[in-house]
Amino acid sequence: MRARDENKESAIREKAIEMIVNEGFDGLSMHKLAKAAGISASTIYIYFKNREDLLNQLYIATEALFARETLRSFDPEMDFEAGLWLQWQNRYRYVQQYPLHHRFGEQFRNSPLIQHPAVTEDEFGSTMRRFIENAISRKQVPVLPYEIFWALAYGPFYTLVRFHMDNSSVTGAPFALSEATLRETFERTLKALHR
């Protein structure tokens, strides 16, 4: 049995993420991935049991990276406004530093694969739930169904991110997200959440 090489495993993961972002899940086969990564198909099976295992491992690794980056300096005990603004800043930095990982995560979340039993709530989810519960108990935000809270708190952010990544606004005009636009949108989001 050949030894595992962390650099090779990382290269396989990154190439797979790139292929999925550019060609979709149907565009990924182990043979195409091996060719793109410059390795033999059998080498992939040293690291991943099959295509499903590869996809699950990619998602788990991407979510771990997202959690690490977005929870940087974050504490669920923070004041709501400060904590939410830090989340927006951390998420924006993550999108800028890891654009392919962000797009992969979005594709995975919007696919039937998200229903896989390996995808469960983790430390990130429980941290964010505690943050919201603390804000509600302090009366910093009203009690809302989680889906409505998420739509109000993060929907505007991710809409701006999509425009930025596509370099195109809703009108088709070029769009680049600035700190000023991010902050103005955040302020308006806070007003919507406090009503």
ZADO-1210 file (C-alpha; in nm, 4 decimals, padded with zeros to 6 digits):
<atoms>
<atom x="00.0000" y="00.0000" z="00.0000" code="MET" pos="1"/>
<atom x="00.1381" y="00.3400" z="-00.0986" code="ARG" pos="2"/>
<atom x="00.1905" y="00.6030" z="00.1696" code="ALA" pos="3"/>
<atom x="-00.0398" y="00.9036" z="00.1860" code="ARG" pos="4"/>
<atom x="00.1086" y="01.2345" z="00.0760" code="ASP" pos="5"/>
<atom x="-00.0674" y="01.5359" z="00.2307" code="GLU" pos="6"/>
<atom x="00.0437" y="01.7672" z="-00.0502" code="ASN" pos="7"/>
<atom x="-00.0937" y="01.5307" z="-00.3129" code="LYS" pos="8"/>
<atom x="-00.4209" y="01.4905" z="-00.1231" code="GLU" pos="9"/>
<atom x="-00.4538" y="01.8694" z="-00.0967" code="SER" pos="10"/>
<atom x="-00.3818" y="01.9083" z="-00.4689" code="ALA" pos="11"/>
<atom x="-00.6526" y="01.6520" z="-00.5520" code="ILE" pos="12"/>
<atom x="-00.9023" y="01.8350" z="-00.3307" code="ARG" pos="13"/>
<atom x="-00.8247" y="02.1764" z="-00.4817" code="GLU" pos="14"/>
<atom x="-00.8435" y="02.0475" z="-00.8391" code="LYS" pos="15"/>
<atom x="-01.1751" y="01.8724" z="-00.7640" code="ALA" pos="16"/>
<atom x="-01.3208" y="02.1926" z="-00.6162" code="ILE" pos="17"/>
<atom x="-01.2055" y="02.3898" z="-00.9209" code="GLU" pos="18"/>
<atom x="-01.3594" y="02.1352" z="-01.1593" code="MET" pos="19"/>
<atom x="-01.6919" y="02.1297" z="-00.9720" code="ILE" pos="20"/>
<atom x="-01.7131" y="02.5097" z="-00.9646" code="VAL" pos="21"/>
<atom x="-01.6353" y="02.5328" z="-01.3361" code="ASN" pos="22"/>
<atom x="-01.8188" y="02.2245" z="-01.4670" code="GLU" pos="23"/>
<atom x="-02.0721" y="02.1284" z="-01.1981" code="GLY" pos="24"/>
<atom x="-02.0991" y="01.8009" z="-01.0116" code="PHE" pos="25"/>
<atom x="-02.1777" y="01.6088" z="-01.3292" code="ASP" pos="26"/>
<atom x="-01.8506" y="01.7315" z="-01.4787" code="GLY" pos="27"/>
<atom x="-01.6461" y="01.5514" z="-01.2140" code="LEU" pos="28"/>
<atom x="-01.5303" y="01.1982" z="-01.2789" code="SER" pos="29"/>
<atom x="-01.2359" y="01.0299" z="-01.1106" code="MET" pos="30"/>
<atom x="-01.0727" y="00.9807" z="-01.4513" code="HIS" pos="31"/>
<atom x="-01.1083" y="01.3499" z="-01.5493" code="LYS" pos="32"/>
<atom x="-00.9894" y="01.4576" z="-01.2043" code="LEU" pos="33"/>
<atom x="-00.6803" y="01.2357" z="-01.2260" code="ALA" pos="34"/>
<atom x="-00.5952" y="01.3744" z="-01.5690" code="LYS" pos="35"/>
<atom x="-00.6429" y="01.7356" z="-01.4528" code="ALA" pos="36"/>
<atom x="-00.4320" y="01.6741" z="-01.1404" code="ALA" pos="37"/>
<atom x="-00.1586" y="01.4993" z="-01.3393" code="GLY" pos="38"/>
<atom x="-00.1830" y="01.1720" z="-01.1467" code="ILE" pos="39"/>
<atom x="-00.3165" y="00.8230" z="-01.2090" code="SER" pos="40"/>
<atom x="-00.6787" y="00.7477" z="-01.1235" code="ALA" pos="41"/>
<atom x="-00.5629" y="00.4785" z="-00.8816" code="SER" pos="42"/>
<atom x="-00.3774" y="00.7439" z="-00.6810" code="THR" pos="43"/>
<atom x="-00.7085" y="00.9155" z="-00.5984" code="ILE" pos="44"/>
<atom x="-00.8333" y="00.5936" z="-00.4371" code="TYR" pos="45"/>
<atom x="-00.5488" y="00.6074" z="-00.1845" code="ILE" pos="46"/>
<atom x="-00.7221" y="00.9134" z="-00.0377" code="TYR" pos="47"/>
<atom x="-01.0907" y="00.8654" z="-00.1212" code="PHE" pos="48"/>
<atom x="-01.3012" y="00.5483" z="-00.1342" code="LYS" pos="49"/>
<atom x="-01.5130" y="00.6651" z="-00.4271" code="ASN" pos="50"/>
<atom x="-01.6668" y="00.9746" z="-00.5854" code="ARG" pos="51"/>
<atom x="-01.9292" y="01.0114" z="-00.3094" code="GLU" pos="52"/>
<atom x="-01.6599" y="00.9930" z="-00.0411" code="ASP" pos="53"/>
<atom x="-01.4575" y="01.2568" z="-00.2277" code="LEU" pos="54"/>
<atom x="-01.7581" y="01.4917" z="-00.2475" code="LEU" pos="55"/>
<atom x="-01.8424" y="01.4433" z="00.1202" code="ASN" pos="56"/>
<atom x="-01.4804" y="01.4988" z="00.2249" code="GLN" pos="57"/>
<atom x="-01.4605" y="01.8113" z="00.0095" code="LEU" pos="58"/>
<atom x="-01.7737" y="01.9513" z="00.1705" code="TYR" pos="59"/>
<atom x="-01.6583" y="01.8672" z="00.5242" code="ILE" pos="60"/>
<atom x="-01.3172" y="02.0266" z="00.4616" code="ALA" pos="61"/>
<atom x="-01.4704" y="02.3348" z="00.2992" code="THR" pos="62"/>
<atom x="-01.7157" y="02.3802" z="00.5861" code="GLU" pos="63"/>
<atom x="-01.4326" y="02.3414" z="00.8402" code="ALA" pos="64"/>
<atom x="-01.2356" y="02.6140" z="00.6600" code="LEU" pos="65"/>
<atom x="-01.5452" y="02.8362" z="00.6472" code="PHE" pos="66"/>
<atom x="-01.6095" y="02.7831" z="01.0208" code="ALA" pos="67"/>
<atom x="-01.2478" y="02.8542" z="01.1123" code="ARG" pos="68"/>
<atom x="-01.2406" y="03.1766" z="00.9114" code="GLU" pos="69"/>
<atom x="-01.5834" y="03.3078" z="01.0081" code="THR" pos="70"/>
<atom x="-01.5440" y="03.2305" z="01.3792" code="LEU" pos="71"/>
<atom x="-01.2108" y="03.4138" z="01.3942" code="ARG" pos="72"/>
<atom x="-01.2271" y="03.6472" z="01.6994" code="SER" pos="73"/>
<atom x="-01.6018" y="03.5750" z="01.7267" code="PHE" pos="74"/>
<atom x="-01.7710" y="03.4945" z="02.0569" code="ASP" pos="75"/>
<atom x="-02.1413" y="03.4051" z="02.0859" code="PRO" pos="76"/>
<atom x="-02.1533" y="03.6271" z="02.3965" code="GLU" pos="77"/>
<atom x="-02.0765" y="03.9378" z="02.1870" code="MET" pos="78"/>
<atom x="-02.3178" y="04.2273" z="02.1579" code="ASP" pos="79"/>
<atom x="-02.5467" y="04.1538" z="01.8634" code="PHE" pos="80"/>
<atom x="-02.4455" y="04.4464" z="01.6423" code="GLU" pos="81"/>
<atom x="-02.0724" y="04.3928" z="01.6989" code="ALA" pos="82"/>
<atom x="-02.1022" y="04.0176" z="01.6507" code="GLY" pos="83"/>
<atom x="-02.3098" y="04.0388" z="01.3338" code="LEU" pos="84"/>
<atom x="-02.0745" y="04.3002" z="01.1841" code="TRP" pos="85"/>
<atom x="-01.7773" y="04.0748" z="01.2647" code="LEU" pos="86"/>
<atom x="-01.9590" y="03.7871" z="01.0930" code="GLN" pos="87"/>
<atom x="-02.0110" y="04.0012" z="00.7824" code="TRP" pos="88"/>
<atom x="-01.6439" y="04.1054" z="00.7817" code="GLN" pos="89"/>
<atom x="-01.5180" y="03.7511" z="00.8403" code="ASN" pos="90"/>
<atom x="-01.7455" y="03.6076" z="00.5744" code="ARG" pos="91"/>
<atom x="-01.6397" y="03.8756" z="00.3246" code="TYR" pos="92"/>
<atom x="-01.2717" y="03.8045" z="00.3946" code="ARG" pos="93"/>
<atom x="-01.3381" y="03.4301" z="00.3482" code="TYR" pos="94"/>
<atom x="-01.5078" y="03.4913" z="00.0118" code="VAL" pos="95"/>
<atom x="-01.2164" y="03.7079" z="-00.1022" code="GLN" pos="96"/>
<atom x="-00.9476" y="03.4632" z="00.0119" code="GLN" pos="97"/>
<atom x="-01.1244" y="03.1410" z="-00.0905" code="TYR" pos="98"/>
<atom x="-01.3573" y="03.2237" z="-00.3817" code="PRO" pos="99"/>
<atom x="-01.3588" y="02.8691" z="-00.5232" code="LEU" pos="100"/>
<atom x="-01.4337" y="02.7207" z="-00.1820" code="HIS" pos="101"/>
<atom x="-01.7199" y="02.9676" z="-00.1387" code="HIS" pos="102"/>
<atom x="-01.8683" y="02.8812" z="-00.4784" code="ARG" pos="103"/>
<atom x="-01.8246" y="02.5081" z="-00.4120" code="PHE" pos="104"/>
<atom x="-02.0019" y="02.5408" z="-00.0756" code="GLY" pos="105"/>
<atom x="-02.2893" y="02.7265" z="-00.2403" code="GLU" pos="106"/>
<atom x="-02.3210" y="02.4608" z="-00.5116" code="GLN" pos="107"/>
<atom x="-02.3150" y="02.1813" z="-00.2540" code="PHE" pos="108"/>
<atom x="-02.5732" y="02.3537" z="-00.0310" code="ARG" pos="109"/>
<atom x="-02.8036" y="02.3949" z="-00.3311" code="ASN" pos="110"/>
<atom x="-02.7770" y="02.0320" z="-00.4375" code="SER" pos="111"/>
<atom x="-02.9488" y="01.7151" z="-00.3134" code="PRO" pos="112"/>
<atom x="-02.6124" y="01.6135" z="-00.1646" code="LEU" pos="113"/>
<atom x="-02.6783" y="01.8414" z="00.1338" code="ILE" pos="114"/>
<atom x="-02.9283" y="01.5829" z="00.2597" code="GLN" pos="115"/>
<atom x="-02.6509" y="01.3289" z="00.3075" code="HIS" pos="116"/>
<atom x="-02.6430" y="01.1904" z="00.6649" code="PRO" pos="117"/>
<atom x="-02.2780" y="01.2972" z="00.7051" code="ALA" pos="118"/>
<atom x="-02.3894" y="01.6624" z="00.6888" code="VAL" pos="119"/>
<atom x="-02.5003" y="01.7515" z="01.0427" code="THR" pos="120"/>
<atom x="-02.4922" y="02.0523" z="01.2706" code="GLU" pos="121"/>
<atom x="-02.1470" y="02.1200" z="01.4061" code="ASP" pos="122"/>
<atom x="-01.9667" y="02.3612" z="01.6369" code="GLU" pos="123"/>
<atom x="-02.0259" y="02.6477" z="01.3928" code="PHE" pos="124"/>
<atom x="-02.4018" y="02.5913" z="01.3895" code="GLY" pos="125"/>
<atom x="-02.4266" y="02.5637" z="01.7654" code="SER" pos="126"/>
<atom x="-02.2103" y="02.8761" z="01.8121" code="THR" pos="127"/>
<atom x="-02.4318" y="03.0782" z="01.5806" code="MET" pos="128"/>
<atom x="-02.7469" y="02.9458" z="01.7509" code="ARG" pos="129"/>
<atom x="-02.6109" y="03.0555" z="02.0912" code="ARG" pos="130"/>
<atom x="-02.5296" y="03.3992" z="01.9459" code="PHE" pos="131"/>
<atom x="-02.8880" y="03.4419" z="01.8237" code="ILE" pos="132"/>
<atom x="-03.0375" y="03.3083" z="02.1490" code="GLU" pos="133"/>
<atom x="-02.8232" y="03.5535" z="02.3469" code="ASN" pos="134"/>
<atom x="-02.9362" y="03.8448" z="02.1282" code="ALA" pos="135"/>
<atom x="-03.3010" y="03.7443" z="02.1767" code="ILE" pos="136"/>
<atom x="-03.2630" y="03.7081" z="02.5543" code="SER" pos="137"/>
<atom x="-03.1020" y="04.0565" z="02.5692" code="ARG" pos="138"/>
<atom x="-03.3904" y="04.1883" z="02.3561" code="LYS" pos="139"/>
<atom x="-03.1446" y="04.3062" z="02.0894" code="GLN" pos="140"/>
<atom x="-03.3521" y="04.1296" z="01.8227" code="VAL" pos="141"/>
<atom x="-03.7123" y="04.0050" z="01.8251" code="PRO" pos="142"/>
<atom x="-03.8048" y="03.6380" z="01.8317" code="VAL" pos="143"/>
<atom x="-03.8232" y="03.5298" z="01.4674" code="LEU" pos="144"/>
<atom x="-03.8312" y="03.1956" z="01.2904" code="PRO" pos="145"/>
<atom x="-03.4705" y="03.1047" z="01.2094" code="TYR" pos="146"/>
<atom x="-03.5343" y="03.1227" z="00.8338" code="GLU" pos="147"/>
<atom x="-03.6654" y="03.4799" z="00.8582" code="ILE" pos="148"/>
<atom x="-03.3776" y="03.5817" z="01.0834" code="PHE" pos="149"/>
<atom x="-03.1224" y="03.4336" z="00.8408" code="TRP" pos="150"/>
<atom x="-03.2886" y="03.5966" z="00.5388" code="ALA" pos="151"/>
<atom x="-03.2780" y="03.9381" z="00.7061" code="LEU" pos="152"/>
<atom x="-02.9336" y="03.9034" z="00.8688" code="ALA" pos="153"/>
<atom x="-02.7385" y="03.7423" z="00.5834" code="TYR" pos="154"/>
<atom x="-02.9534" y="03.7577" z="00.2682" code="GLY" pos="155"/>
<atom x="-02.8433" y="04.1138" z="00.1807" code="PRO" pos="156"/>
<atom x="-02.4793" y="04.0218" z="00.2427" code="PHE" pos="157"/>
<atom x="-02.4855" y="03.7173" z="00.0142" code="TYR" pos="158"/>
<atom x="-02.6715" y="03.9081" z="-00.2562" code="THR" pos="159"/>
<atom x="-02.3930" y="04.1692" z="-00.2598" code="LEU" pos="160"/>
<atom x="-02.1302" y="03.8925" z="-00.2604" code="VAL" pos="161"/>
<atom x="-02.2948" y="03.7273" z="-00.5622" code="ARG" pos="162"/>
<atom x="-02.3007" y="04.0596" z="-00.7509" code="PHE" pos="163"/>
<atom x="-01.9352" y="04.1145" z="-00.6563" code="HIS" pos="164"/>
<atom x="-01.8199" y="03.7680" z="-00.7614" code="MET" pos="165"/>
<atom x="-02.0093" y="03.7943" z="-01.0896" code="ASP" pos="166"/>
<atom x="-01.8870" y="04.1553" z="-01.1357" code="ASN" pos="167"/>
<atom x="-02.2417" y="04.2351" z="-01.2386" code="SER" pos="168"/>
<atom x="-02.5311" y="04.4030" z="-01.0588" code="SER" pos="169"/>
<atom x="-02.8974" y="04.3223" z="-01.1053" code="VAL" pos="170"/>
<atom x="-02.9025" y="04.5682" z="-01.3968" code="THR" pos="171"/>
<atom x="-02.6001" y="04.4053" z="-01.5605" code="GLY" pos="172"/>
<atom x="-02.3718" y="04.6988" z="-01.4800" code="ALA" pos="173"/>
<atom x="-02.0249" y="04.6178" z="-01.3426" code="PRO" pos="174"/>
<atom x="-02.0238" y="04.5888" z="-00.9637" code="PHE" pos="175"/>
<atom x="-01.7419" y="04.5701" z="-00.7099" code="ALA" pos="176"/>
<atom x="-01.8270" y="04.5537" z="-00.3420" code="LEU" pos="177"/>
<atom x="-01.6654" y="04.8227" z="-00.1285" code="SER" pos="178"/>
<atom x="-01.6335" y="04.8516" z="00.2489" code="GLU" pos="179"/>
<atom x="-01.8647" y="05.1565" z="00.2370" code="ALA" pos="180"/>
<atom x="-02.1363" y="04.9658" z="00.0476" code="THR" pos="181"/>
<atom x="-02.0994" y="04.6711" z="00.2827" code="LEU" pos="182"/>
<atom x="-02.1343" y="04.8963" z="00.5886" code="ARG" pos="183"/>
<atom x="-02.4339" y="05.0878" z="00.4465" code="GLU" pos="184"/>
<atom x="-02.6110" y="04.7602" z="00.3705" code="THR" pos="185"/>
<atom x="-02.5264" y="04.6318" z="00.7180" code="PHE" pos="186"/>
<atom x="-02.6782" y="04.9431" z="00.8810" code="GLU" pos="187"/>
<atom x="-02.9991" y="04.8998" z="00.6830" code="ARG" pos="188"/>
<atom x="-03.0047" y="04.5296" z="00.7714" code="THR" pos="189"/>
<atom x="-02.9815" y="04.6166" z="01.1415" code="LEU" pos="190"/>
<atom x="-03.2824" y="04.8478" z="01.1081" code="LYS" pos="191"/>
<atom x="-03.4842" y="04.5691" z="00.9469" code="ALA" pos="192"/>
<atom x="-03.3894" y="04.3292" z="01.2271" code="LEU" pos="193"/>
<atom x="-03.4786" y="04.5733" z="01.5056" code="HIS" pos="194"/>
<atom x="-03.8330" y="04.6462" z="01.3832" code="ARG" pos="195"/>
</atoms>
